[in-house]
Amino acid sequence: MKSLLSLKKPTALLLLALIYLGAYGVGYASCFFIASELLRFFVFDLTATLFVFLFSVLFRNSSVYDAYWSLTPMVLSVWLFAENGAFSVWQILFLAAFNLWSARLTANWITVFTDFSYEDWRYRKYRDENPPALWFFINLTGIHLVPTLVVFAGMLPLFEIAKAEMNALCLPGIAVILCGIALEFFADRQMHAFLRSSDGKTACRNGLWRYSRHPNYLGEISVWAGVFLTMFPFVPQKWYYVIGFVSVTLLFNIVSIPLMEKRQLSRRPDYTLYRTETSRLLLLPNK
């Protein structure tokens, strides 16, 4: 563990890349003989997640998983579209927008990652507040498996988009994806700038944060809404694939936002006032 902490950021990132490559290799080997396309990709993703989990336990750092859930959709989507020969102009536009989301989110994580001393504060909170056996369960399910399952559910429309005869009806969905990416990009930039100059005791009211307490989460939810809306005009009978968008929305509203709000209330004295004045999620005028 001490040797890991001595690694500089570039070396630590290289090690993470090798872990992910190993995970993809193991995932591919586990699903090679599965005929069903949907099941094959699911087994790949699940097996690769468990491989990453092993290193999270070995390194005693659950942030080993952090970049996996944003990077893997790019790997799966390119693989899926190539396998189906899905290279129409409309499909390429969708794939470019979707992978822009994946690449931007992964790059944003790389900017905050320092070395293996970095670990998401939520993971440390769960580890410190729970006995080892319960922490192991939370780590396996809540931190690794649940995000993988939710993101895979969000990707279900891709299995239809890769086969559909696409046309301009996909543009509204792609536009929603791009709007979501823009929301996340500007929200993250504004928050990073605020944190560099903040005393750590006041709430961020810069830019988008003046109109929403969680504009970055709104952007993430919008991306998955756009994925579903891209598919729906072509395969409306698969309306139940909306489960992915619904799952993402519930995850943020039931888990992520309450955790973040509780943390901010404990650290920033003005956050109570900020909550009364500012919309929880949607971009709305101040009250």
Buried (B, 14 or more C-beta within 10 A) or exposed (E): EEEBEEBEEEEBBEBBEEBBEBBBEBBBEBBEEBEEBEEBBBBBBBBBBBBBBBBBBEBEBBBBBBBBBBBBBBBBBBBBBEEBEBEBEBBEBBBEBBBBBBBBBBEBBEEEBEBBEBBBEBBEEBBEEBEEEEBEEBBBEBBBBBBBBBBBBBBBBBBBBBBBEBEEBBBBBBBBBBBBBBBBBBBBBBBEEBEEEBEEEBBBBBBBBBBBBBBBBBBBBBBBBBBBBBBBBBBEEBEEBBBBBBBBBEBBBEEBBEBBBEBBBEEBEEBEEBBEBBBBBEEEEEE
